[in-house]
Amino acid sequence: MKKNNRAGGLRNVLAFCLMVTVFVSTSMIALAKPGTSLAGEIIVSGHNTNGVEPSVMLNGERAYSGRTFFNAGEITTSENATATIKLGKLGYLNLAPNSVLSLDFTENSISGRLTAGDVKVFNSEGVAVNIENALTNMAVKPAKADDDDDDDDDMWIPILIFGGIVGAAVVYVVTNSGDDGSVVSPAR
């Protein structure tokens, strides 16, 4: 009978530990303040001569494409790599090779300090940009992002696609007509 009490006691302790673990992990998610989890994603491009995937340094650690970037970090690119930092609704930044950028951002602003290299900022409308270029003691001006809303006289592409579809339908109907020239229904 004593063995049964030990197993029951161990089961109770284990159940209690499991409940505490579930409570702690869910309360961290439920009690997190909205707006404090601003994050971006780093996309690294470039090539290495030894065939290794290109990387950048993020706060002194090697970082590859897909790495999450949180507020107040420093990104350093090598001579063989460029980085795009996507900041969701804020916009994105392109960091040239041999660049060092300390970056901060809030819900409606992007700021930082460029101590080496070059950066281009593509901010969304209403997002303030204040990146100081330590090399020239001037601010980096945001670049104009291509909004890609087809307002550059490319109206002929949809018309040509529509014409191709109509033409293909006509050819199909004509080639599937009866011997006497009448159109045969596709559902026979």
HELIX and SHEET records of a PDB file:
HELIX    1   1 LYS A    2  ALA A   30  1                                  29    
HELIX    2   2 GLY A   88  LEU A   90  5                                   3    
HELIX    3   3 TRP A  156  THR A  175  1                                  20    
SHEET    1   A 5 ARG A  67  PHE A  70  0                                        
SHEET    2   A 5 ALA A  39  GLY A  46 -1                                        
SHEET    3   A 5 ALA A  81  LYS A  86 -1                                        
SHEET    4   A 5 GLY A  91  LEU A  95 -1                                        
SHEET    5   A 5 VAL A 119  ASN A 123 -1                                        
SHEET    1   B 7 GLU A  61  ALA A  63  0                                        
SHEET    2   B 7 VAL A  56  LEU A  58 -1                                        
SHEET    3   B 7 GLY A  73  THR A  76 -1                                        
SHEET    4   B 7 VAL A 100  THR A 106 -1                                        
SHEET    5   B 7 SER A 109  ALA A 116 -1                                        
SHEET    6   B 7 ALA A 128  ASN A 133  1                                        
SHEET    7   B 7 MET A 138  VAL A 140 -1                                        
END                                                                             
